[in-house]
Amino acid sequence: QVQLVESGGGLVQPGGSLRLSCAASGNLFSLYAMGWYRQAPGKQRELVAAIFSGGVTNYADSVKGRFTISRDNADNVVYLQMNSLKPEDTAVYYCNYRPLVQATDYWGQGTQVTVSS
């Protein structure tokens, strides 16, 4: 089992910044993808950004140039730095951990991000 603990959500004005953190623990794998998804009310959950164990990153087109995913390998923590936030970024953000050798997804509990003036 893998446990994910998220932090860093909140309320921010348009144009502001937030940083989300996700700490992974448990039976971790050497080959994995770890990232962030979000789900707005009435919409499907969508990928925001992901980072693979080899360091490759992937971003949704809607956040390219504004969001940056990074990680601290020593502490098994992934960060999502969100800049120039827009009201349409408002959603519950979920951390995801996916071992590349298993068809299993692990999810965090979700953290609310609200962008509003």
N, C-alpha and C positions, 0 to 999 in steps of 0.2 A: 504493500500500500504506500501511496504517496500522499502527504498532507501539504496543503498550500494555505498560507496565511497572507492575506492582502491587507494593505493599509494605504492611506493617502488620499482617499476621495474627499469630496466636499463641495462647497458652493464657491464659485468664482465668477467674476464679471467677464463679459466678452473681452477678448484680447489678453486675458490673464493666463497664468501658468499653474499647473499642478504636477506633482510627481507621484506616481503610484509605485508601490513596492509589493513584491510577492516573494515570500520565503518558502522554499521547498524543503521538505524533510521526509525521512522514511527510506524506503527501498528505491533509491535513485539509480538511474541508468547512465551509462557512459554515452550512449547515443540517444538523443532526445530532441524534441522541439518544445520550446516554452514560449508562451506569449500571452497576449491579451485579446479578448473578445469583448464586444459590448452588445447590449440589447436595450433598445429604446422602447417605450410603451407602444404596443401594437405592431412592432416590427420583429423580424427574425434576428437571432443572434448572428453577428458578423465578426469576421476577423479584423482586428485593428493592426496588430503587429506581432511578429514572431521572430525568435532567434533560435538557430539550430546549434547543436553541440559543437559544430565546426566553426561557428561564428557568423555564418550567413544570416542575413536579416531579410525580412519581408514585410512590406507595409501595404495597407489599403491605399488606393489612390487618393481617397478623401483626406488622408492625414499625412501624406508625403510632404516633407519640408517643414512640417509643424511638430510632429511627434518623433521621438527617438527612443528606441528600445536598447537596453544595455544590460549587462549582467556582472555580478561579482561571483566568480567561480568558487572562491574560497568559502563563501558563506551560502552558496546556492540561492542567491537572490537575483531576481530580475526586476529591472526598473522600467517604467514608461514615463519619460519626460514629455509633458504635453504643453506646448507653447501656442500662443495665438489662438486660444480656445474660442470656439464659436457655439452659439446656442444649439446648433445641430449636433454637437458633440455630447450633449446631455444624454446620459444612459447609465445603466448599471454595467460596470466593467468587471469582467471575470478573468481571473488568471487561469491559464490552461497549461497542463504538462502532459506531453504525449511521448511515451517511449517509442522509438522508431522500430523496435523489434516486437512490439505488442500492439494489438488493435484495441488499445485502451486509452481513454481520456480521463484525466483527473482534473477536477475543477475546484477553484476556490469558492468562497461563500458569496463573493460579489461585493463591490463597493460602489456607492452612488457618486456620480459626478454630475453636477448641475451647473450649467453655464447660463447665467441670467443677470440682468442689471436690476 
